[in-house]
Structures are given as structure tokens and as C-alpha cells.
Amino acid sequence: MKKNSKQSSAKVATLASEILRDSTASAIAKSLAASTLAQTNSGKQTSVEMEAKAGKVLQSDKYSDETKSLAASVVSQSNKARGV
């Protein structure tokens, strides 16, 4: 399976860190933030479950721009061989 070498940018990693420290952030935002940080400066890729979760966030109008930014980062780091 082909590996995606993309990593989270410093800007997105900072946003993810801020969300994880925010006591009012939603569970989905924190989940996406954790996934984003796990892929910063590492060879890790997005799991199938996180791809699905991020995809739903991107298709919904109920999430904030920050949450959608994290979702986009997570999807961009998915394994392209899975055909996301």
C-alpha cells in the first residue's frame, strides 16, 4: 500500500494544540486535533475511522471553521491507496 508522506503544518498543529486545551471544545474537534497532532513530524497516517469522521465533518454545516480545518488536514494525510 502506498504511503502518504504529508504531515500537519505548524499552523494546523498549533490550532490542534489549542483545541485540545480548550475545555469547551467538542469531542469531535478534540478527536480530530489529536489525530492531527499524532501526524505532526511523524510517519503516521490517518486511520479509516478518522477518515470517515473527518469526511462527515467536512460535509456538515454544523461544525466550526476550526474543526473543518482539522478535518481537512486529517483527510489530506489519509492513505491515497484507499481512495478517499
N, C-alpha and C positions, 0 to 999 in steps of 0.2 A: 504494500500500500504506500502510495506517495505521501510524503510528509510535508506539511505546510510550515515554512520557516518564519512566518510572520510572528512578531512579538508586539505586546502592548507598548504604545508610545509613553513617554514620560508624562505627557499631559493627561492621558486616559488613566494611567496608573495613579496619578495624584488624585484625580476625581474618584477613583475606586477606593483609595485610602480614606478620603473624606467621607464617603458614603458608609464605609464600614464603621467609622467612628461616630456617625450620626445616629442618635438613639431614636429619631423619628423616621428614619429611612425604612422603606418597606422590605419585607423578607425577600421579594424577588430582586429588588435593587441590590441588597446585600449579597445574594447568591451570585448575581452577575458580577458584582465587584470582586468577590472572592475568586471567581474564575479568571477574571481579567488579571488580577494580581498574580495568580498562580502561573500565568503565561508571560509574565514580565521577566525578561532576562533568563528564560529557561527554554527548554526544547519541548515543553508540554503543549498539547493541542486540546481543543475543545472536545468534550465528550458528546456522544449522540444526544444524551438527555439535555445537556446545556444548549446544544444547537436548537433543539425543539423549543426549549423555554425561551431562548433569545428570539427565535423566529416569531413566536406568539406575541412577544413584547413589541417587536417591530411592526406587526400587523394591527396592533390595537391603538386606539386613540386615548386610552385611559392612563398611559404612562407618561412620565415627565421626559423632557428632552435629555436630561442627565441619564436616566435609566435607559433610554433608547440609544444613547451614545455608547454605554457599556454593552448593550445587546449587540450593537453593530460591531464593536471590537471583538466580542466573543465569536460572532458568526464569521468575521473575516479571518479568524485564526482556526477555523474548522478544517478538517481533513478534506481537501478538494476531491479526493477519490471517492468519497461517499456521495458526492453530487448534491451538495447543499445549494 
